[in-house]
Amino acid sequence: MSDISSAQKQIIDAFNFRHACKVFDPERRISDGQFNTILEAARLSPSSFGFESWQILMVQSPEKRELFRDFAWGANGATNGTAGQLGTASHFAILLAHTDATMKHHSEYLQQHMREVKQLPEEVVGFINQAYEKFQKSDFGIEGKRQITDWSARQAYIALGNMMTVAAMLGIDSCPIEGFDMARTSATLEQHFGIDPESYQPAVMVAFGYRAGEPPFAKTRRDMDQIVSWY
Ligand SMILES: Cc1cc2nc3c(=O)[nH]c(=O)nc-3n(C[C@H](O)[C@H](O)[C@H](O)COP(=O)(O)O)c2cc1C
């Protein structure tokens, strides 16, 4: 088998291995080294304009995780009578989306990000400010807190996907989680984690660990010709 085909097999095996894991083995913990690789996959992920419009909040304390149980119906095991992903995951993350406070064109935050993180020269900063203003106002029509936050969350989902794929390649299970009450999650983040809702809103949660049992269902997907059109 050539190198290319063995890499292809590794990739497809990882995608077949990954499933939305509902219950993890609570006794098994992901090593720090492996979890750092998952975090690196997020950190190195692409984002529109390179603005990295998301944060990752790791919720490891069992007490802190319990704060979400009542309204995180997609992670509390209510559907299968277990402690759910919240109660069994080795690692539990909440991806936060930046709001318009930082992501509106010409914001102070973006000036600093372009200069200090991206190390762009002044003339390029000026050019990107103009292009990003046009992008927000007319190209994509993304204006106001909700729309800008949703755009940030779209970038967060790229990191989410990469984290889950890298986990699967390491034999680590995961579950993406949108099953939560947005307003109550935001209020809990403010009250118990000091997250200012004017600056950050929850985008998606994701749990990692090792499956407690085999997936109950075989993977189902549409056929390729139902998904892809070639012209
Ligand atoms: C953005 C997103 C949010 C999801 N939210 C939940 C959730 O709250 N709880 C859950 O158990 N599964 C959740 N899922 C898992 C999906 O139901 C699952 O990916 C889908 O049914 C396909 O199954 P598979 O991932 O096992 O192949 C979510 C998936 C995605 C991509």
The ligand as an SDF file (V2000), in Angstrom:
LIG
                    3D

 31 33  0  0  0  0  0  0  0  0999 V2000
  -23.4390   21.2380   16.1380 C   0  0  0  0  0  0  0  0  0  0  0  0
  -23.9000   19.9280   16.6680 C   0  0  0  0  0  0  0  0  0  0  0  0
  -24.6430   19.8740   17.8210 C   0  0  0  0  0  0  0  0  0  0  0  0
  -25.0300   18.6540   18.3700 C   0  0  0  0  0  0  0  0  0  0  0  0
  -25.6800   18.6110   19.5830 N   0  0  0  0  0  0  0  0  0  0  0  0
  -25.8340   17.4270   20.2100 C   0  0  0  0  0  0  0  0  0  0  0  0
  -26.2730   17.3810   21.5540 C   0  0  0  0  0  0  0  0  0  0  0  0
  -26.6070   18.3780   22.1720 O   0  0  0  0  0  0  0  0  0  0  0  0
  -26.3240   16.1720   22.1660 N   0  0  0  0  0  0  0  0  0  0  0  0
  -25.9840   15.0120   21.5170 C   0  0  0  0  0  0  0  0  0  0  0  0
  -26.0250   13.9520   22.1450 O   0  0  0  0  0  0  0  0  0  0  0  0
  -25.5980   15.0240   20.2220 N   0  0  0  0  0  0  0  0  0  0  0  0
  -25.4870   16.2000   19.5710 C   0  0  0  0  0  0  0  0  0  0  0  0
  -25.0270   16.2390   18.2730 N   0  0  0  0  0  0  0  0  0  0  0  0
  -24.7150   14.9790   17.6000 C   0  0  0  0  0  0  0  0  0  0  0  0
  -25.5670   14.6940   16.3680 C   0  0  0  0  0  0  0  0  0  0  0  0
  -26.8550   14.3050   16.7410 O   0  0  0  0  0  0  0  0  0  0  0  0
  -24.8210   13.6350   15.5580 C   0  0  0  0  0  0  0  0  0  0  0  0
  -23.5910   14.1540   15.1480 O   0  0  0  0  0  0  0  0  0  0  0  0
  -25.6150   13.1550   14.3360 C   0  0  0  0  0  0  0  0  0  0  0  0
  -26.8160   12.5430   14.7150 O   0  0  0  0  0  0  0  0  0  0  0  0
  -24.8040   12.1890   13.4790 C   0  0  0  0  0  0  0  0  0  0  0  0
  -24.3610   11.0800   14.2390 O   0  0  0  0  0  0  0  0  0  0  0  0
  -22.8060   10.7450   14.4430 P   0  0  0  0  0  0  0  0  0  0  0  0
  -22.1240   12.0140   14.8710 O   0  0  0  0  0  0  0  0  0  0  0  0
  -22.8060    9.7260   15.5580 O   0  0  0  0  0  0  0  0  0  0  0  0
  -22.2570   10.2270   13.1620 O   0  0  0  0  0  0  0  0  0  0  0  0
  -24.6990   17.4490   17.6920 C   0  0  0  0  0  0  0  0  0  0  0  0
  -23.9740   17.5320   16.4980 C   0  0  0  0  0  0  0  0  0  0  0  0
  -23.5580   18.7370   16.0040 C   0  0  0  0  0  0  0  0  0  0  0  0
  -22.7090   18.7780   14.7660 C   0  0  0  0  0  0  0  0  0  0  0  0
  1  2  1  0
  2  3  1  0
  2 30  2  0
  3  4  2  0
  4  5  1  0
  4 28  1  0
  5  6  2  0
  6  7  1  0
  6 13  1  0
  7  8  2  0
  7  9  1  0
  9 10  1  0
 10 11  2  0
 10 12  1  0
 12 13  2  0
 13 14  1  0
 14 15  1  0
 14 28  1  0
 15 16  1  0
 16 17  1  0
 16 18  1  0
 18 19  1  0
 18 20  1  0
 20 21  1  0
 20 22  1  0
 22 23  1  0
 23 24  1  0
 24 25  2  0
 24 26  1  0
 24 27  1  0
 28 29  2  0
 29 30  1  0
 30 31  1  0
M  END
$$$$
